[in-house]
Amino acid sequence: MTEPIEARDPRTGDVDYRVTPPTDDELDRVEQSIRTSQEGWREEGLEHRLDVLQRWKDEIEANRERLTDRVAADTGRRGISATEVDALVSMIDRVCEQAPAVLTPDPLGEASISSIRLDPELVPYPLVGVVSPWNFPLLLSAIDTVPALAAGCGVIVKPSEVTPRFVEPLRETIAAVPELDAVLEYVPGAGQTGAAVVDRADAVAFTGSVETGKKIARQAAGSVKPTFLELGGNDPAIVLAGADVDAATSAILWASTVNTGQGCQSIERVYVHEGEYDRFVDQLLEKAADVGLAYPDEDSGRLGPFISREQADIVQRQLDDAAEKGATIRHGGKIETHGGGRWLRPTVLTDVDHSMAVATEETFGPVIPVASFETADDAVELANDTVYGLSGAVFGETEAAAIDVGRRIEAGAISINDASLTAVLQEGEKQAFKQSGLGQSRFGPKGIDRFLRRKMQMVKTDAVPDPWWYDVDESWLTE
């Protein structure tokens, strides 16, 4: 028997929920059951799988309010929780629309040897392990799961132990669709359970921190299994000379504070041309003052509590480090405790440089460090001075000027004259650069394609008994 894991309510700080991780024997049974069922899941064909996914979507829609309630209890914010449920429904539709084109092997021309026919086949990984984070617990547990299921894989999901409440009603929607229930399982637990899932899977999809992603990559490398890693970011925004400062401040404030800044795509550092700097900071401060805390209730403001109490401590350490090294905190800056939860108002810092953790490490809070630059080359150098390369934003006087700078930023997705567009747009294929991730895009058709392996049957089609290559001198093979 494993020990239960406690979860805290983000709004009150109270321990109000517990989950019990599976034993190794229980995980073994889950693995074997899914592997057995996956064979039929694949052989029944794509049309069957898409029909099953659509029936699951109907169950999710029928249970929308209950799912929203549980995600809200996990995260301390309701509006975004409802959006997560709606986004999952849209994701299923989008994957079902994209899958037929992806899952049809490309037609092949004639082989270079006329008596050989090439028969291509796409083979799904039998079992995919998904390890997902707490910041968007429902959506990010499904963002790799749904494409893998469409591809024909079975899936085990290990969601974050910080946000476990949504799993029970989601499991009920899965159980209502028996064919899906046979190939999809959510298992509770912490890091030890995640490691056990990685060991049992044929391919692994992980969303989370760089540090944990490296551990998973090393573990998976021991058995040479593929890993698809979507890791942290420290996304820059560049505001060029002549940019629309009003539009830039609004977009950057939203992108830095949505979900209380707890998003890998959040803008976490801002570089503003020296000619626009004072006006930018003044407008940002004015707008930040209007963003209140969603306390004592959701209607009181826009910013919810920190989902993870430990994350609040990390953010406070970064702010203290910045202040000690000369940064000026212009708004916010102190973790507040209300009702037992931990909160932070939009925090604007100036006099920031890259000696400070807040400018070089992932923050995951509603913090906006602002620095000035003289030339576009300076801005690009600052933006690229990082181990991260997830995404970024550029605001320019013209679209062409912004795109020109965006092409020079070493990151996978650049929002032009807006910010964090990957939070609302999932059609565009992109990859993470540097230490922000590994593998094909999780968006667009590639999000399905990465769960498939290419197999080729090379068929001899004539009756020639001794083809010419049987008599070729083979000594070169060993030289």
C-alpha positions, 0 to 999 in steps of 0.5 A: 500500500502506498502512502496518500499524497495531500493536496492544498486548496490554492485559495485557502491553503487547506489540505482538502484532498488526497490521492493514493498512488498505484503500487508497482503491481497495479501499474503493471496491470494497467500497462498490460491491460492497455497494451492488450487493448491497444492492438484492437484499438489500432486494428479497428482503424482511424474512423472507429477511433475518431468516432470514439473520440467524438463520443468522449467529447460529448461526455465532456460537454455533458459534464462541463460544469462539474469538470469546470468546478473541479479544475477551479478547485485545483487552480483557484480560478474559475474563468480560465478553468471553464476555458480549459474545458472548452479548449479540450472540446475544441482540441478533440475536434481539431485533431479529428479533422487533421488526423485523416491526412496525417494517417494516410501514408504518402504515396510512393513513386517507383523504386530505383529497382523496377522489380521492387515495390515499396509498401509504406506503413505508419505504426503507432507506439503501443503505449505513450506515457504522458506526464503533465503539469499543474498550471493548466491541469486538464488541458495540458494532460490532454494536449499530447493524449488526444493526438496519441489516441488518434494515432492509435496509441494507448496512453497512461497519463500521470497528472500533477499531484498538486492539482488532482481533483479534476481527474475523478470526473474526467475518469467518469467521462472516459468510463462512459466510452468503453472503447476509450476506457480500455486504452486510456488511464489516468494514474495519480502520484508524484515523481516516483509514479511519473518515473514508473510511467516513463519506464513502462512506456514506449514513448514519453510526452512531458510538459514541465520544468527544464530540470525535470525534463532533463531527468526524464530524458536521461531515464528514457535514454537508458532504453532508447525511447523517444521523448517529446519535451515541452519545457520552461521558458523565459520569454522576451518581448521587444518594443521597437522605436515607433511601436504602438506603446498603448497596444504593447503595454496592454498586450504585455500586461495580459501576457505577463499576468494571465493565469497569474503568470503561471504559463510557459508562454508568459512574457517574463522580460521586456526590452523597450527602445530608449525613446519609448521607455519612459512612456512605456513604463508610465502606461504599464504602471497605470494599467497594472494598478487596475489589475486586482486580485480575485479575492475575496471572490472571483469577481473582485479582480483578475489575478487568482492565487498561486496554484503551488505554494512552493512557486510563490516562494520561488517568485519571492526569492527572485524578487528579493534577489533583484532588489538586492542587486539594484532593481526598482520595484515600481508596483507590487513586489510582495507575496500577500496572504489572503484567506490562506492562499498566496497572491501577487499583484502585477509586479513591475520592475525597472533598472533590471539587468542580466545579473538578476535571476528574474531576468535569466530564470523562469519566474512563473508569476505575474512579474514584468522586468523592464529594461531599455535598449539603444539599437535593435541589435542590442535588443536581439542580443539581450533576448537571445542571452538565455538558455531558453527558446520557447517563444517571444514577442516583437512590437514594431512601427511596421509589421515588416520591422517587427518580423525582421527582428522576430526572425533573429530571436532564437525561439520557436514562436514569435508573436508580432505586434501582440504577445503569447499568441500560442496561448490562444492559437494552436494551429501553427506548428512550432518547436522549442529552441535550446533547453525549452524542449525537444521533439516535433511540434505538439501543434498542428498535424505534427502533433499527431505525426510524432506518435507514429513510426515509419515502416517499409515493406520492400516487396520483390515483384518479379520471378527473376531467380538471381537478381544482378545484386546477388553476384556483387562483390560484398567485400566492401561491406567489411572494409 
